[in-house]
Amino acid sequence: MPNPYLSHLQCTICGTSFDPTAVTYTCPHCGEAGTLDIQYDFDRLRADRQWEHRPDRADMWRYLPLLPVQDSRYIPSVPVGWSPLIDAPRLAKSLEQRQLWLKDDGRNPTASLKDRASAMVVARALEIGAPVVTTASTGNAAAALSGLCASAGLRAVIFVPSKAPPAKIAQLLVYGATVLLVEGTYDQAFDLCVQASEEYGWYCRNTGMNPYTTEGKKTASLEIAEQLDWNTPDAVIVSVGDGSIIGGQYKGWRDLYDLGVITKLPRLIGVQAEGSSNIARAWLAGSDPAKMSAGPADTIADSISASLPRDRVKAVRAVKESQGAYVTVSDEAILAAIPELARQSGVFAEPAAAAALAGLKQARQNGTIQANESVVLLLTGSGLKDINSAMKSVGAEGGHRVAADMVAVRRVIEGLTL
C-alpha cells in the first residue's frame, strides 16, 4: 500500500508534476539535470496530525507519513538513522561558537549517512519487485547499498573507482555485492552504472538520479529538528559533492516548515573541497546549475569528489532558499580538521565529514556565520572509512615505540607534557 499522503513528483527545473508511478528517475523533459522532488499532501497531513513521529521506532522510519514508502513489510530489517545529536561544548569553546552540535551519522550500520538513502531505495525496490539494485559510488553509497541489500535478500551490483579507499571496497565484498572496480573517475563509473541498469533492467540507486535518495537523506534533518525539541538552529553545515545530501537537508526542513512544525528554516552552509567545487562556483557566479559543465574533481575527501555533480540543481536551491552560502576549503584544512574534531569532541570522522568543521572555521573567518549563532555540523561518515587519510592527518604523531620495560616507558613519558 503506498503512502496515502504521497501527492506527486515535481521537476526541480520545469516544475512539471508527475504521478508517482509515471516516472522512475529524472524529468523526461529536462534530462539528467531535471531531478525530481517527491511531494506530499500537507493539508491532509495537518488535518490528520499524521506528521507526528512514531516514538516506538528509534530509526528513520519514525517519520513514516513523511516518507514515500508506507507498508512496513518493505522496511529493511537493519535499523538506520536516529543517530545522536551531540552537544560539543569543548569544540564550541575552542572556536568561540555560542552553541555547537554534531550530528554523528557515522553511527549508521555501514558507518555513513548514505545508509539513509539506501534504506529508502531498498524499500522501494522491494515494493516494485526489483531483484537487483545497482549504484555508482566513491565508496559510502556503495557500502550502504551493499549492506542494505544483504539485509533484504536483494542482489547489489556496484560500480566504484578502483582508487576508492580499501576499507570501503572491503565492505562491498564482505556484504557479497558484485563489485566492478572501474579504472576511471566516479563520473565515468556513474555513466557506466546508468548504461548497465538500462541494458539489464536493474533498479538504479544513483545519487540525484533516483528521487528516493533525497527522501532518505532528508530524515537526518527531521531527526535534528526533533532532537532540538522542534527548534531550528541558526545554521546547518553540510559537506557537498554530488549535492544530494544538502538537497535532502533542505527538503526535510522545508517539509517541516510547510507542515507548520517549525517557523523558520536554518541557513544551510555547503562546504566543498577547493579541488572539487563546481557547485560553490556556480552559486557564487549566480549561473544556472542545470547548464553546468564537468569540472575538476581532485580532493583527498573522496566522498565529496564529483566532476559533474548530479544533484546540482537541488544543491544550489538548498542554499538559495535557506539564505545560506557555500564555502570552499583546502585539503590541508580538511586533514587538519580530522584530529581537531576528534580531540575536542571524541568523534572520529572521515575527510568528507571533517570538511564540515573546516567549513565552519572558514565561514566564521569570512563572516558567513557569527560567534553568537547556534550551529549543527552534519558529520556524514566515520573515520574508519579512510584510515590512510587519518594517519596523514596526524603526521609524525604515529606513536612512540618502546622496549618492553619501564626504563623505556619512563624515558618517553618524562619527555612529554601531559
Phi, psi and omega per residue, in radians:
M1 nan 2.137 3.135
P2 -1.251 2.822 3.102
N3 -1.047 2.121 -3.115
P4 -1.180 -0.248 3.133
Y5 -1.644 -0.057 3.100
L6 -1.219 2.237 -3.038
S7 -1.804 -1.126 -3.050
H8 -2.875 2.982 2.974
L9 -1.757 2.509 -3.114
Q10 -2.376 2.295 3.141
C11 -1.234 2.367 -3.134
T12 -1.326 -0.187 -3.134
I13 -1.799 -1.046 -3.042
C14 -1.625 -0.231 3.105
G15 1.394 0.043 -3.137
T16 -1.105 2.399 3.106
S17 -1.711 2.528 -3.136
F18 -2.309 2.591 2.969
D19 -1.075 2.439 -3.096
P20 -0.968 -0.415 -3.136
T21 -1.675 -0.036 -3.017
A22 -1.507 -0.494 -3.078
V23 -2.270 2.387 -3.116
T24 -1.661 -0.701 -3.023
Y25 -2.115 -1.779 -3.039
T26 -1.762 2.980 -3.109
C27 -1.081 2.213 -3.141
P28 -1.163 -0.308 -3.141
H29 -1.549 -0.595 -3.003
C30 -1.824 -0.059 3.080
G31 1.298 -2.730 -2.985
E32 -1.146 -0.443 3.112
A33 -1.346 -0.310 -3.082
G34 -1.456 1.162 3.128
T35 -1.201 2.721 -2.983
L36 -1.937 2.533 2.954
D37 -1.730 2.439 2.990
I38 -1.610 2.122 -3.037
Q39 -1.907 2.706 -3.061
Y40 -2.176 2.814 3.083
D41 -1.509 1.568 -3.057
F42 -1.193 -0.587 3.110
D43 -1.059 -0.771 -3.137
R44 -1.203 -0.669 3.100
L45 -1.080 -0.743 3.121
R46 -1.144 -0.752 -3.120
A47 -1.085 -0.680 -3.116
D48 -1.569 -0.058 -3.069
R49 0.934 0.641 -3.065
Q50 -1.548 0.012 3.060
W51 -1.321 -0.290 -3.062
E52 -1.131 2.455 -3.030
H53 -1.242 2.897 3.087
R54 -1.794 1.751 -3.055
P55 -1.141 -0.213 3.127
D56 -1.337 -0.177 -3.124
R57 -1.988 2.107 3.085
A58 -1.728 0.946 3.102
D59 -2.692 -3.064 -3.062
M60 -1.127 -0.330 -3.081
W61 -1.416 0.063 3.046
R62 -1.180 -0.243 3.127
Y63 -1.880 0.631 -2.987
L64 -0.903 -0.712 3.140
P65 -1.096 -0.373 3.119
L66 -1.722 0.331 3.136
L67 -2.204 2.645 -2.990
P68 -1.402 0.016 3.070
V69 -2.049 2.125 -3.036
Q70 -1.821 -0.639 -3.031
D71 -1.295 2.052 -3.076
S72 -1.120 -0.255 3.089
R73 -1.115 -0.415 -3.059
Y74 -1.660 -0.052 -3.120
I75 -1.336 2.170 3.123
P76 -1.008 2.607 -3.042
S77 -1.283 -0.424 -3.139
V78 -1.328 2.156 -3.109
P79 -1.253 2.270 -3.125
V80 -2.158 2.402 3.060
G81 1.669 -2.922 -3.006
W82 0.918 0.734 3.063
S83 -1.254 2.717 -3.044
P84 -1.244 2.563 2.942
L85 -1.809 1.924 -2.946
I86 -1.753 2.171 2.984
D87 -1.219 2.289 -3.066
A88 -2.152 1.231 -3.053
P89 -1.144 -0.609 -3.138
R90 -1.187 -0.750 3.107
L91 -1.156 -0.717 3.113
A92 -1.053 -0.756 -3.141
K93 -1.104 -0.725 -3.130
S94 -1.141 -0.491 -3.140
L95 -1.683 -0.068 -3.060
E96 0.996 0.775 3.101
Q97 -1.864 2.274 -3.043
R98 -0.981 -0.823 -3.100
Q99 -2.538 2.285 -3.108
L100 -2.446 2.220 3.059
W101 -2.085 2.665 3.090
L102 -2.067 2.090 3.029
K103 -1.594 1.793 -2.967
D104 -1.606 1.538 -3.136
D105 -1.475 0.069 2.954
G106 -1.213 -0.114 3.132
R107 -1.470 -0.056 3.135
N108 -1.207 2.897 -3.003
P109 -0.953 -0.723 3.094
T110 -1.809 0.273 2.958
A111 1.328 0.512 3.008
S112 -2.700 2.846 3.089
L113 -1.068 -0.428 -3.076
K114 -1.069 -0.274 3.054
D115 -1.046 -0.567 -3.121
R116 -1.101 -0.847 3.136
A117 -1.148 -0.703 -3.108
S118 -1.195 -0.647 3.080
A119 -1.066 -0.715 3.140
M120 -1.172 -0.750 -3.123
V121 -1.179 -0.695 3.105
V122 -1.122 -0.713 3.078
A123 -1.049 -0.729 3.113
R124 -1.162 -0.702 3.116
A125 -1.063 -0.734 3.092
L126 -1.127 -0.682 -3.120
E127 -1.096 -0.692 -3.095
I128 -1.668 0.000 3.088
G129 1.329 0.571 3.129
A130 -1.556 2.053 -3.076
P131 -1.417 -0.338 -3.101
V132 -2.218 2.300 3.102
V133 -2.131 2.432 -3.088
T134 -2.254 2.735 3.040
T135 -2.763 2.760 2.938
A136 -1.895 2.506 -3.023
S137 -2.843 2.727 2.959
T138 -1.470 -0.043 3.044
G139 2.581 -0.883 -3.021
N140 -1.209 -0.825 3.124
A141 -1.112 -0.618 3.122
A142 -1.142 -0.795 3.111
A143 -1.097 -0.724 -3.139
A144 -1.087 -0.818 -3.131
L145 -1.138 -0.726 -3.133
S146 -1.053 -0.793 -3.131
G147 -1.169 -0.764 -3.118
L148 -1.220 -0.632 3.062
C149 -1.123 -0.710 3.121
A150 -1.048 -0.696 -3.119
S151 -1.185 -0.451 -3.076
A152 -1.799 -0.029 3.139
G153 1.346 0.422 3.090
L154 -1.769 2.706 3.056
R155 -1.498 2.419 3.081
A156 -2.050 2.302 3.041
V157 -2.047 2.129 -2.955
I158 -2.035 2.314 3.001
F159 -1.929 2.030 -3.069
V160 -2.410 2.422 3.071
P161 -0.992 2.425 -3.072
S162 -1.124 -0.309 -3.140
K163 -1.571 0.144 3.100
A164 -1.057 2.630 3.136
P165 -0.948 2.386 -3.096
P166 -0.961 -0.630 -3.122
A167 -1.082 -0.623 -3.137
K168 -1.258 -0.713 3.105
I169 -1.132 -0.670 3.121
A170 -1.036 -0.699 3.118
Q171 -1.035 -0.767 -3.116
L172 -1.028 -0.790 -3.073
L173 -1.213 -0.697 3.140
V174 -1.095 -0.669 -3.141
Y175 -1.319 -0.112 3.058
G176 1.510 0.296 3.125
A177 -1.267 2.704 2.949
T178 -1.452 2.026 -2.969
V179 -1.944 2.151 3.056
L180 -1.899 1.905 -3.122
L181 -1.492 1.809 -3.010
V182 -1.428 2.186 3.064
E183 -1.378 1.275 -3.093
G184 3.135 -2.858 -3.057
T185 -1.521 2.981 3.038
Y186 -1.046 -0.723 -3.110
D187 -1.118 -0.643 3.069
Q188 -1.180 -0.678 3.088
A189 -1.105 -0.683 3.120
F190 -1.040 -0.864 -3.103
D191 -1.129 -0.675 3.096
L192 -1.103 -0.720 -3.141
C193 -1.079 -0.762 3.122
V194 -1.087 -0.786 -3.133
Q195 -1.084 -0.757 -3.124
A196 -1.169 -0.675 -3.141
S197 -1.140 -0.619 3.097
E198 -1.214 -0.704 -3.085
E199 -1.238 -0.662 -3.039
Y200 -1.831 -0.049 3.105
G201 1.311 0.438 3.111
W202 -1.364 2.705 3.042
Y203 -1.491 2.216 -2.989
C204 -1.774 2.184 3.131
R205 -1.545 -0.082 -2.899
N206 -0.763 2.380 -3.108
T207 -0.962 2.360 3.131
G208 1.428 -0.883 -3.117
M209 -1.082 -0.709 -3.124
N210 -1.682 2.012 -3.071
P211 -1.137 -0.329 3.128
Y212 -1.215 -0.371 3.106
T213 -1.134 -0.707 3.108
T214 -1.059 -0.740 -3.107
E215 -1.140 -0.592 3.058
G216 -1.209 -0.782 -3.083
K217 -1.211 -0.466 -3.132
K218 -1.150 -0.351 -3.078
T219 -1.108 -0.403 3.076
A220 -1.102 -0.678 3.135
S221 -1.250 -0.626 3.080
L222 -1.073 -0.710 3.132
E223 -1.164 -0.772 3.123
I224 -0.995 -0.801 -3.134
A225 -1.040 -0.812 -3.138
E226 -1.164 -0.709 -3.125
Q227 -1.154 -0.349 3.054
L228 -1.763 0.401 3.127
D229 1.003 0.690 3.102
W230 1.099 0.483 2.975
N231 -1.737 2.644 -3.075
T232 -1.776 2.203 3.038
P233 -1.207 2.843 3.122
D234 -1.173 -0.657 -3.094
A235 -2.597 2.580 2.991
V236 -2.129 2.233 -3.083
I237 -1.868 2.250 -2.980
V238 -2.347 2.259 3.011
S239 -1.293 2.587 -2.960
V240 -2.326 2.231 3.005
G241 -2.105 -1.525 3.062
D242 -1.250 -0.396 3.091
G243 1.764 -0.041 -3.043
S244 -1.272 -0.605 -3.107
I245 -1.197 -0.841 -3.137
I246 -1.171 -0.582 3.044
G247 -1.103 -0.674 3.104
G248 -1.191 -0.643 3.119
Q249 -1.135 -0.737 3.092
Y250 -1.056 -0.771 -3.111
K251 -1.048 -0.728 3.141
G252 -1.158 -0.835 3.118
W253 -1.112 -0.678 -3.135
R254 -1.163 -0.707 3.097
D255 -1.032 -0.777 3.131
L256 -1.127 -0.664 3.112
Y257 -1.147 -0.786 -3.128
D258 -1.150 -0.469 3.082
L259 -1.386 -0.266 -3.086
G260 1.489 0.200 3.138
V261 -1.293 -0.635 3.068
I262 -2.124 2.785 -3.060
T263 -1.839 -0.135 3.088
K264 -2.692 2.770 3.066
L265 -1.599 2.556 2.957
P266 -1.282 2.677 2.999
R267 -1.298 2.215 3.119
L268 -1.638 2.160 -3.136
I269 -1.930 1.965 3.131
G270 -1.559 2.407 -3.136
V271 -2.059 2.147 3.061
Q272 -2.097 2.591 3.011
A273 -1.210 2.477 -3.123
E274 -0.977 -0.587 -3.099
G275 -1.424 -0.035 3.116
S276 -2.606 1.299 -2.925
S277 -2.245 0.639 -3.101
N278 -1.043 -0.728 -3.099
I279 -1.209 -0.743 3.123
A280 -1.059 -0.702 3.134
R281 -1.173 -0.698 3.119
A282 -1.116 -0.727 3.115
W283 -1.112 -0.789 -3.112
L284 -1.123 -0.667 -3.115
A285 -1.417 -0.235 -3.078
G286 1.224 0.427 -3.104
S287 -1.492 2.863 -3.111
D288 -1.333 1.978 -3.100
P289 -1.118 -0.457 3.139
A290 -1.118 -0.427 -3.113
K291 -1.727 0.231 -3.103
M292 -1.106 2.465 3.040
S293 -1.777 2.826 3.110
A294 -1.079 2.534 3.135
G295 -2.346 -3.001 3.131
P296 -1.101 2.634 3.078
A297 -2.510 1.296 -3.038
D298 -2.268 1.712 -3.141
T299 -2.699 2.649 3.082
I300 -1.211 -0.379 -3.138
A301 -1.480 1.442 -2.997
D302 -1.041 -0.541 -3.079
S303 -1.202 -0.278 3.105
I304 -2.108 0.514 3.092
S305 -1.743 1.992 -3.126
A306 -2.624 2.154 3.138
S307 -1.268 -0.825 3.078
L308 -2.133 1.616 -3.083
P309 -1.001 2.227 -2.994
R310 -1.430 -0.373 3.110
D311 -1.963 0.653 -3.026
R312 -1.130 -0.584 -3.136
V313 -1.159 -0.809 3.101
K314 -1.136 -0.615 -3.096
A315 -1.171 -0.726 3.110
V316 -1.238 -0.721 3.113
R317 -1.029 -0.713 -3.088
A318 -0.984 -0.770 -3.106
V319 -1.322 -0.717 3.138
K320 -1.111 -0.860 -3.048
E321 -1.249 -0.393 3.133
S322 -1.705 0.072 -3.099
Q323 1.058 0.620 -3.126
G324 -1.650 -2.612 -3.080
A325 -2.850 2.921 2.963
Y326 -1.996 2.517 2.987
V327 -2.281 2.709 3.069
T328 -2.088 2.582 -3.101
V329 -2.360 2.646 -3.127
S330 -1.378 2.817 3.045
D331 -1.076 -0.592 3.117
E332 -1.107 -0.709 3.122
A333 -1.182 -0.635 3.110
I334 -1.130 -0.820 3.131
L335 -1.081 -0.725 -3.138
A336 -1.120 -0.516 -3.115
A337 -1.250 -0.404 -3.099
I338 -1.090 -0.999 3.122
P339 -1.238 -0.524 3.108
E340 -1.090 -0.800 3.103
L341 -1.091 -0.801 -3.101
A342 -1.106 -0.738 -3.037
R343 -1.372 -0.392 -3.124
Q344 -1.730 -0.232 -3.097
S345 -2.358 -0.331 -3.068
G346 1.482 0.142 -3.141
V347 -1.821 2.178 -3.120
F348 -1.714 2.030 -3.035
A349 -2.091 2.576 3.017
E350 -1.276 2.953 -3.065
P351 -0.949 -0.788 -3.106
A352 -1.086 -0.598 3.116
A353 -1.310 -0.750 3.122
A354 -1.121 -0.384 3.091
A355 -1.016 -0.466 3.108
A356 -1.107 -0.706 3.088
L357 -1.171 -0.767 3.080
A358 -1.031 -0.637 3.121
G359 -1.186 -0.670 3.084
L360 -1.062 -0.771 -3.132
K361 -1.111 -0.678 3.100
Q362 -1.195 -0.699 3.138
A363 -1.156 -0.617 3.057
R364 -1.169 -0.703 -3.101
Q365 -1.127 -0.689 -3.098
N366 -1.636 0.082 3.057
G367 1.488 0.113 3.120
T368 -1.177 -0.627 3.088
I369 -2.124 2.402 -3.120
Q370 -1.740 2.769 -3.087
A371 -1.104 -0.500 -3.055
N372 -1.551 0.172 -3.088
E373 -1.679 2.734 3.051
S374 -1.656 2.356 -2.975
V375 -2.353 2.439 2.981
V376 -1.977 2.244 2.976
L377 -1.688 2.111 3.074
L378 -1.532 1.888 -3.097
L379 -1.676 1.971 -2.860
T380 -1.599 -0.174 -3.114
G381 -2.865 2.658 -3.116
S382 -1.282 2.580 3.074
G383 -1.132 -0.353 3.107
L384 -1.186 -0.190 3.095
K385 -1.210 -0.471 -3.019
D386 -2.545 1.377 -3.091
I387 -1.177 -0.595 -3.141
N388 -1.033 -0.762 3.115
S389 -1.185 -0.635 3.107
A390 -1.075 -0.740 3.120
M391 -1.150 -0.659 3.068
K392 -1.084 -0.609 -3.060
S393 -1.197 -0.403 3.127
V394 -1.798 -0.054 3.019
G395 0.946 -2.128 -3.055
A396 -1.342 -0.064 -3.086
E397 -1.412 0.880 -3.057
G398 -1.538 0.331 -3.137
G399 1.703 2.897 -3.116
H400 -1.981 2.068 3.096
R401 -1.382 2.293 -3.136
V402 -2.344 2.682 2.987
A403 -1.236 2.869 -3.067
A404 -1.466 0.974 3.064
D405 -2.656 2.782 -3.055
M406 -1.211 -0.430 3.111
V407 -1.050 -0.799 3.135
A408 -1.166 -0.669 3.120
V409 -1.102 -0.802 -3.139
R410 -1.073 -0.675 -3.115
R411 -1.045 -0.674 3.139
V412 -1.333 -0.879 -3.028
I413 -1.094 -0.726 -3.083
E414 -1.257 -0.208 3.065
G415 -1.675 0.041 -3.115
L416 -1.892 2.770 3.009
T417 -1.838 1.868 -3.077
L418 -1.858 nan nan
